[in-house]
């Protein structure tokens, strides 16, 4: 099982919006970056990811699960763009801010630090465990 990070602006589609979708989840649509699209094409059902509030908040607030593999993005006007479906699993006990992540030298190579504009990005097992520790959440 792989781990990912999904970024969204909380005033456009935030954690509470995904939670409101329940077990049906939601398409992770609107991604128009080839690297992010390719990451979604690599995802399998059951992969987990962090939900990150971008622009305002700048923090990881929850954990999501991939519930449908890559398929055509319903918001795209051409067939180049795919998306996955995700659902909210649980909120973190405490959000983990971008400043905290940048301050931890063990996370210096995390895509969120190295390539902050990428809206969907991989997270290594070590990064996953460290962020959960920062959030005061046991590793899963």
C-alpha positions in Angstrom: 0.0 0.0 0.0 1.3 3.4 -1.0 0.8 6.8 0.7 0.0 10.1 -1.0 -0.8 13.8 -0.2 -3.8 15.5 -1.7 -3.9 19.3 -1.7 -7.1 21.4 -1.8 -8.0 24.9 -0.9 -10.3 24.8 2.1 -12.6 27.5 0.8 -13.1 25.6 -2.5 -13.2 21.9 -1.2 -12.0 21.4 2.3 -11.8 18.5 4.7 -15.3 19.1 6.0 -16.6 18.9 2.4 -15.1 15.5 1.9 -16.3 14.3 5.3 -19.8 15.4 4.3 -19.6 13.1 1.2 -19.5 10.1 3.6 -18.5 6.6 2.4 -19.4 7.5 -1.2 -16.4 9.9 -1.2 -15.7 12.2 -4.1 -13.7 12.4 -7.3 -10.4 14.2 -6.8 -11.1 16.2 -10.0 -9.7 19.3 -11.6 -6.1 18.3 -11.5 -4.4 19.6 -14.6 -0.7 18.7 -14.0 0.8 15.7 -15.7 2.9 14.7 -12.7 -0.1 14.8 -10.4 -2.2 12.9 -12.9 0.4 10.2 -13.3 0.6 9.8 -9.5 -3.2 9.2 -9.5 -2.7 6.6 -12.3 -0.4 4.8 -9.9 -2.9 4.6 -7.1 -4.7 1.4 -6.1 -7.8 1.0 -4.0 -6.9 1.1 -0.3 -4.0 3.5 -0.7 -4.1 6.2 1.9 -3.3 9.9 1.8 -3.0 13.0 3.8 -5.6 15.8 3.1 -3.7 19.1 3.0 -5.3 22.5 3.2 -3.4 24.7 0.7 -3.4 28.5 0.3 -5.0 29.1 3.7 -4.3 26.9 6.7 -1.3 25.2 5.1 -1.7 22.1 7.2 -2.4 18.4 6.9 -5.8 17.9 8.6 -6.9 14.3 7.8 -6.4 10.9 6.2 -8.2 9.8 3.1 -8.5 6.5 1.3 -8.5 5.8 -2.4 -11.8 4.1 -3.2 -11.7 4.1 -7.0 -8.7 3.9 -9.3 -7.9 6.4 -12.1 -10.7 7.1 -14.5 -11.6 10.0 -16.7 -12.1 13.3 -14.8 -15.7 14.3 -15.2 -14.7 18.0 -15.2 -12.2 17.6 -18.1 -13.0 18.7 -21.6 -10.5 16.2 -23.1 -9.4 12.7 -22.4 -5.9 13.5 -21.1 -7.1 14.0 -17.5 -7.8 11.3 -15.0 -8.8 11.3 -11.3 -9.3 8.9 -8.5 -12.1 8.8 -5.9 -11.3 9.3 -2.3 -13.2 9.3 1.0 -12.4 10.7 4.4 -11.1 8.1 6.9 -10.4 10.3 9.9 -9.2 13.7 11.0 -5.8 14.0 12.5 -5.8 14.5 16.3 -3.9 17.7 15.7 -3.3 19.3 12.3 0.4 19.3 11.1 1.4 22.7 9.7 3.8 23.2 6.7 6.1 25.2 9.1 6.3 22.1 11.4 7.1 19.9 8.4 9.8 22.3 7.1 11.3 22.5 10.6 11.8 18.8 10.8 15.1 17.9 9.0 13.8 14.3 8.6 11.2 15.7 6.2 13.5 17.9 4.2 13.1 15.7 1.1 9.3 15.4 1.3 7.6 16.4 -1.9 5.5 19.0 0.0 8.8 20.8 0.8 10.7 20.2 -2.4 7.8 20.6 -4.9 5.1 22.5 -3.0 3.0 23.4 -6.0 2.3 19.8 -6.9 -1.4 19.1 -6.0 -1.1 15.3 -5.7 2.2 13.8 -4.5 3.7 10.6 -3.1 4.6 10.3 0.6 7.2 7.7 1.7 6.5 5.3 4.5 9.0 7.2 6.7 7.4 10.5 5.9 3.9 9.1 6.7 5.1 7.8 10.0 6.8 11.0 11.0 3.8 13.2 10.1 1.5 10.9 12.1 3.9 11.2 15.0 3.8 15.0 14.7 0.0 14.8 14.7 0.1 12.7 17.8 -1.4 9.8 15.9 -0.2 6.2 16.2 1.2 4.7 13.0 -1.2 2.6 11.0 
